[in-house]
């Protein structure tokens, strides 16, 4: 059994998104993904001090600090996928 978590990041002032895929996630960790995404989004949207610099570390390709474009706004989508492989030979 293989577990994968895919997160889509959205950015301020742009429609650019970026997907991050995490393979081989432990089964026990899947149950906390939703709560952790909500907590992460609350931190990032809480302002620069609560974001801990993540909003300017994860930036879009069209990042423009002068115009406040491309800073991380939130995780806009999260997907957990579990795949079962049955070997027949």
RODO-2510 file (C-alpha; in nm, 4 decimals, decimal comma):
residues 89
     n   res          X          Y          Z
     1     x     0,0000     0,0000     0,0000
     2     x     0,1345     0,3413    -0,0966
     3     x     0,0081     0,6744     0,0349
     4     x     0,0548     1,0055    -0,1444
     5     x    -0,0421     1,3561    -0,0341
     6     x    -0,0642     1,6336    -0,2946
     7     x    -0,0923     1,9973    -0,1861
     8     x    -0,1736     2,2874    -0,4173
     9     x    -0,0406     2,6272    -0,3100
    10     x    -0,2135     2,9502    -0,4134
    11     x    -0,0431     3,2885    -0,4255
    12     x    -0,1445     3,6499    -0,3664
    13     x    -0,2305     3,8673    -0,6666
    14     x    -0,1907     3,5917    -0,9270
    15     x    -0,3663     3,2826    -1,0558
    16     x    -0,0387     3,0902    -1,0483
    17     x    -0,0435     2,7685    -0,8419
    18     x     0,2180     2,5127    -0,7534
    19     x     0,1664     2,1465    -0,6611
    20     x     0,3791     1,9608    -0,4096
    21     x     0,3567     1,5826    -0,3990
    22     x     0,4689     1,3803    -0,0976
    23     x     0,5100     1,0073    -0,1589
    24     x     0,5341     0,7240     0,0951
    25     x     0,3338     0,9054     0,3635
    26     x     0,2715     0,6841     0,6651
    27     x    -0,0883     0,5637     0,6932
    28     x    -0,1191     0,7033     1,0468
    29     x    -0,0320     1,0531     0,9245
    30     x    -0,3170     1,0674     0,6725
    31     x    -0,5810     1,1288     0,9372
    32     x    -0,4182     1,4580     1,0414
    33     x    -0,3672     1,6075     0,6933
    34     x    -0,6948     1,8028     0,6959
    35     x    -0,6366     1,9575     1,0403
    36     x    -0,2753     2,0397     0,9530
    37     x    -0,3792     2,2126     0,6285
    38     x    -0,6320     2,4266     0,8184
    39     x    -0,3697     2,5122     1,0817
    40     x    -0,1126     2,5981     0,8148
    41     x    -0,3596     2,8233     0,6313
    42     x    -0,4520     2,9992     0,9556
    43     x    -0,0845     3,0635     1,0200
    44     x    -0,0114     3,1978     0,6727
    45     x    -0,3199     3,4195     0,6589
    46     x    -0,2526     3,5483     1,0104
    47     x     0,0131     3,7873     0,8827
    48     x     0,3880     3,7951     0,8425
    49     x     0,4682     3,7313     1,2082
    50     x     0,2546     3,4169     1,2340
    51     x     0,3639     3,2849     0,8923
    52     x     0,7228     3,2583     1,0116
    53     x     0,8547     3,3597     0,6706
    54     x     0,6769     3,0806     0,4814
    55     x     0,4757     3,3327     0,2797
    56     x     0,7952     3,4695     0,1243
    57     x     0,9826     3,1376     0,1113
    58     x     0,7229     2,9588    -0,1036
    59     x     0,6800     3,2093    -0,3867
    60     x     0,5285     3,1869    -0,7340
    61     x     0,7207     3,2076    -1,0594
    62     x     0,5777     3,5559    -1,1162
    63     x     0,6815     3,6827    -0,7712
    64     x     0,7081     4,0606    -0,7510
    65     x     0,7866     4,1921    -0,4028
    66     x     0,7430     4,5545    -0,5096
    67     x     0,3789     4,4933    -0,6045
    68     x     0,2985     4,2300    -0,3381
    69     x     0,2375     3,9613    -0,6013
    70     x     0,3275     3,5960    -0,5701
    71     x     0,3585     3,5470    -0,1950
    72     x     0,2038     3,2308    -0,0564
    73     x    -0,1624     3,2900     0,0299
    74     x    -0,2791     2,9420     0,1321
    75     x    -0,3035     2,5753     0,0475
    76     x    -0,5935     2,5812    -0,1959
    77     x    -0,6335     2,2050    -0,2367
    78     x    -0,5173     1,8900    -0,0629
    79     x    -0,5548     1,5334    -0,1775
    80     x    -0,4690     1,2063    -0,0050
    81     x    -0,4408     0,8998    -0,2238
    82     x    -0,3896     0,5401    -0,1171
    83     x    -0,2950     0,2813    -0,3757
    84     x    -0,2998    -0,0919    -0,3209
    85     x    -0,0798    -0,3027    -0,5452
    86     x    -0,1427    -0,6727    -0,5734
    87     x     0,1355    -0,8691    -0,7363
    88     x     0,0037    -1,1666    -0,9265
    89     x     0,3303    -1,3375    -1,0228
***
